Amino acid sequence: MGHSQWPETRPYFDEIGFIVQNISDEGYLYLNRIGGTDRAIARGKRLKILGDRGPVLGVIGNTAIHLREKDEDKIPEVHQLFVDIGAKSRAEVESRGIRIGHPAVYTDSVEVVTNDRLVGRAIDNRIGGFIISELFASLASLPERPAATVIGLNAVQEEIGGHGAKMATFRLDPTIALVLDVTHATDSPGIDKNKHGNVKLGAGPSITHGSANHPRLVAELIETSRRIDIQLQHEASSRSTGTDTDSIFQSKQGIPSALISVPLRYMHSTVEMVDLRDVDSCIRLLKEFIIGLTDPSEFYLKFS
């Protein structure tokens, strides 16, 4: 996988961020969250507000360390964050096409750390869309079409409840669903593996057991990984996966589903890190699983 294949960073993906909650008379913007945005990293960051007249650059204000009182060094609440776009009044903000309700995202882009590792914002879950596109390109290059019909879905609103996946699954009514997301790589300092599991960056995709995951489908994926010599990691889910799988598996009469995740460090930050070897393995696992469906009728019966 060459670095040139990584999509250009643009602020129009379905991702966590902020929404304009209020505009002060002095021209400052106040925010609320979209999804699980981490307020601990917000101060001093650049934002693009996606207004009616295109993106507007702003900064989340950060009072100089020289001027802050001791009690101001704690992490601010979201409603205490303010954005400076260089405006002098509310009227000037509005004249630049910004109103209450416009979304905003960080401006940080994706950068190469090593030959195998990338860092940037919103890799969760742009990497899932990348895997889907690479998978379909690989399937299209096969000499014969796979026996099974394969539908790709890059769903919106996963970060605020999995609503896009729920609506699309009801409409498409698939026989099975292979769900892609990222998962927490727990191999950086300070993470309790007994509490959060043991997942390493670069050690292969992770497959989830429990809750929304159909055990027979999971077993088939594990068998595929063994057959083609791909290393898998394993995770346990007690109540919910926190992914689109939760919306998909319970659609209509129930959809046999399995969650396959790419390990990711520093999730929901602007420095998310992913290993491209895990991405490659995920693409190959999905491809070989699909190719292996030589008799879809028997497979569908197994999971009905």
C-alpha positions in Angstrom: 0.0 0.0 0.0 1.6 3.2 -1.1 1.3 6.5 0.8 -0.2 8.1 -2.3 -3.3 6.0 -1.8 -4.2 7.7 1.4 -7.1 10.1 0.7 -6.5 13.8 0.9 -7.6 15.3 4.3 -10.8 17.4 3.9 -13.1 18.7 6.6 -16.2 17.1 5.1 -16.2 13.6 6.6 -18.6 12.2 9.1 -16.4 12.8 12.2 -16.5 14.1 15.7 -16.2 17.8 16.2 -18.1 20.8 17.5 -21.3 22.7 16.7 -21.7 26.5 17.2 -23.9 26.9 20.3 -23.8 30.7 20.6 -22.2 33.8 19.1 -21.3 36.6 21.5 -21.8 40.3 20.8 -18.0 40.6 20.7 -17.8 38.1 17.9 -16.6 35.0 19.8 -18.2 31.6 19.0 -19.1 29.2 21.8 -19.4 25.4 21.2 -21.1 22.2 22.0 -19.9 18.7 21.0 -20.7 16.6 18.0 -19.9 13.0 19.2 -17.3 12.2 21.7 -15.0 15.2 21.2 -12.3 15.4 23.9 -12.3 18.8 25.6 -8.9 18.1 27.2 -7.1 18.7 23.9 -9.2 21.6 22.6 -7.5 24.8 23.8 -5.1 26.3 21.4 -6.3 24.2 18.4 -7.2 25.4 15.0 -10.8 24.8 13.7 -12.6 25.1 10.5 -16.2 26.2 10.9 -18.2 24.8 7.9 -20.3 27.9 7.2 -22.7 28.8 4.4 -20.0 30.5 2.5 -17.4 27.8 2.9 -14.9 26.9 5.7 -13.8 29.7 8.0 -10.6 29.3 10.0 -10.7 30.0 13.7 -8.7 29.1 16.9 -10.0 27.8 20.2 -8.8 30.5 22.6 -6.0 29.7 25.0 -5.2 32.4 27.6 -1.4 32.7 27.9 0.2 30.7 30.8 1.5 34.0 32.1 -2.0 35.4 32.6 -3.8 32.3 33.9 -4.8 31.9 37.5 -4.0 28.6 39.2 -7.6 27.5 39.1 -7.8 28.2 35.4 -5.3 25.4 34.7 -7.9 22.7 35.0 -9.5 21.3 31.9 -12.3 23.6 30.8 -15.9 22.5 30.2 -17.0 22.5 26.6 -19.3 25.5 27.2 -16.2 27.4 28.4 -14.3 27.0 25.2 -14.5 30.0 22.8 -13.5 30.3 19.1 -11.8 33.4 17.7 -12.2 33.9 14.0 -10.8 37.5 14.1 -14.2 39.1 14.1 -15.1 42.2 16.1 -18.8 41.6 16.4 -21.7 39.2 16.0 -22.7 41.0 12.9 -19.2 40.4 11.4 -19.4 36.7 12.2 -22.8 36.4 10.5 -21.5 38.4 7.5 -18.9 35.6 7.0 -21.6 33.0 6.7 -21.6 31.6 10.2 -24.6 31.0 12.3 -25.6 28.9 15.3 -25.8 25.3 14.3 -22.8 25.2 11.9 -20.4 22.3 12.5 -16.7 22.7 13.1 -13.7 20.3 12.8 -10.1 20.4 13.7 -7.7 21.3 10.8 -5.0 18.7 11.6 -4.1 16.5 8.6 -2.7 13.0 8.2 1.0 12.6 8.3 3.4 9.7 7.8 5.3 8.7 11.0 7.1 5.7 9.6 6.7 3.6 6.4 3.9 1.7 8.2 2.3 4.2 10.5 0.1 7.2 10.0 -1.1 9.8 12.4 -3.9 12.4 12.1 -7.4 13.3 13.0 -10.5 11.3 12.2 -8.7 8.1 11.1 -11.7 6.8 13.1 -13.4 5.9 10.9 -12.1 7.2 7.6 -9.9 4.1 7.6 -13.1 2.0 7.4 -14.1 3.8 4.2 -10.6 3.4 2.8 -10.8 -0.4 3.5 -14.1 -0.6 1.7 -12.8 1.1 -1.4 -9.6 -1.0 -1.5 -11.7 -4.2 -1.0 -14.0 -3.4 -3.9 -11.0 -2.5 -6.1 -9.4 -5.8 -5.2 -12.7 -7.8 -5.8 -13.1 -6.0 -9.2 -9.7 -7.2 -10.3 -10.6 -10.9 -9.9 -11.0 -12.9 -13.1 -14.5 -14.0 -12.0 -17.2 -12.3 -10.0 -17.6 -13.7 -6.4 -20.6 -16.0 -6.0 -22.1 -13.7 -3.3 -23.5 -10.3 -3.9 -21.3 -7.8 -1.9 -22.7 -4.4 -0.9 -20.5 -1.7 0.6 -21.8 0.9 3.0 -20.0 3.9 4.4 -22.6 5.0 7.0 -23.1 8.5 8.4 -23.8 9.4 12.1 -22.0 6.4 13.6 -20.5 8.8 16.2 -23.9 10.0 17.4 -25.8 6.7 17.6 -25.3 4.6 14.5 -28.4 6.0 12.8 -27.1 5.8 9.2 -26.3 2.1 9.5 -29.7 1.4 11.1 -31.6 3.0 8.2 -29.4 1.5 5.5 -29.6 -2.0 7.0 -33.4 -1.9 7.2 -33.5 -0.9 3.5 -30.8 -3.2 2.2 -31.8 -6.2 4.4 -28.5 -8.1 4.0 -28.1 -11.7 4.8 -24.9 -11.1 6.9 -23.0 -8.0 7.8 -19.2 -7.6 8.2 -18.7 -4.3 10.1 -15.6 -2.3 10.1 -14.3 0.2 12.7 -11.3 1.0 14.8 -10.6 -0.3 18.2 -8.4 0.9 21.1 -4.8 -0.2 20.8 -4.0 -0.6 24.5 -0.2 -0.9 24.2 0.7 2.7 25.0 1.6 3.7 28.6 -1.0 4.0 31.4 -3.8 1.7 30.0 -5.1 -1.1 32.2 -5.3 -4.2 30.0 -7.4 -6.0 32.5 -10.0 -3.3 32.1 -9.7 -2.4 28.4 -8.3 -5.6 26.8 -5.0 -6.4 25.2 -4.7 -5.1 21.6 -1.4 -4.1 20.0 -0.7 -1.8 17.1 0.7 -3.7 14.2 -0.4 -7.1 15.5 -3.3 -7.6 13.1 -7.0 -6.8 13.0 -9.1 -7.4 16.1 -12.3 -9.5 16.0 -14.9 -9.0 18.7 -16.7 -11.7 20.6 -20.0 -11.3 22.4 -23.0 -8.9 22.3 -23.8 -8.0 18.6 -21.5 -10.6 17.1 -22.8 -13.9 15.6 -20.6 -16.7 17.0 -20.7 -18.8 13.8 -19.8 -15.8 11.6 -17.0 -15.0 13.9 -15.8 -18.6 13.8 -15.8 -18.5 9.9 -13.7 -15.4 9.9 -11.2 -16.9 12.4 -11.0 -20.0 10.2 -10.3 -17.8 7.1 -7.5 -16.0 8.9 -5.9 -19.3 9.8 -6.2 -20.6 6.2 -4.4 -17.5 4.8 -2.1 -17.0 7.7 -3.3 -13.7 9.0 -2.8 -12.9 12.6 -6.0 -11.9 14.5 -6.4 -10.2 17.9 -9.4 -10.8 20.1 -11.7 -8.6 22.1 -14.7 -9.2 24.4 -17.9 -7.2 24.3 -20.2 -7.6 27.3 -23.2 -5.4 26.5 -22.5 -3.4 23.3 -19.7 -2.8 20.9 -20.1 1.0 20.6 -20.1 0.6 16.8 -22.6 0.3 13.9 -22.7 -3.4 14.7 -25.1 -2.6 17.5 -27.6 -1.0 15.1 -27.2 -3.6 12.3 -27.5 -6.9 14.1 -31.0 -6.3 15.5 -32.5 -5.0 12.2 -35.8 -6.7 11.1 -35.6 -10.4 11.9 -31.9 -10.1 13.0 -28.8 -9.9 10.8 -25.8 -12.2 11.6 -23.0 -9.7 12.1 -19.3 -9.6 13.0 -17.2 -6.6 13.9 -13.6 -6.4 12.5 -11.5 -3.6 13.9 -8.3 -1.9 13.1 -6.2 -1.1 16.2 -5.8 2.6 16.8 -3.9 4.6 19.4 -5.1 7.9 20.9 -8.7 7.6 19.7 -10.9 10.8 19.4 -7.8 13.0 19.3 -6.0 14.8 16.5 -3.1 12.4 16.7 -4.8 9.0 16.1 -2.2 6.5 15.0 -2.8 3.5 12.8 -0.5 0.8 11.3 -1.0 0.1 7.6 0.0 -3.5 8.1 -3.2 -4.0 10.1 -5.2 -2.3 7.4 -3.7 -4.5 4.7 -4.5 -7.6 6.7 -8.0 -6.5 7.2 -8.5 -6.0 3.4 -7.0 -9.4 2.7 -9.1 -11.1 5.3 -12.4 -9.7 3.9 -11.4 -10.5 0.4 -10.5 -14.1 1.1 -13.7 -14.6 3.2 -15.8 -13.3 0.3 -14.0 -15.4 -2.3 -14.6 -18.4 0.0 -18.4 -18.1 -0.3 -18.5 -20.5 -3.3 -22.0 -21.7 -2.4 -24.0 -18.8 -0.9 -27.2 -20.8 -0.5 -25.5 -23.1 2.0 -23.8 -20.3 3.7 -27.1 -18.3 4.1 -28.8 -21.4 5.5 -26.1 -21.8 8.1 -26.6 -18.3 9.4 -30.4 -18.0 9.0 
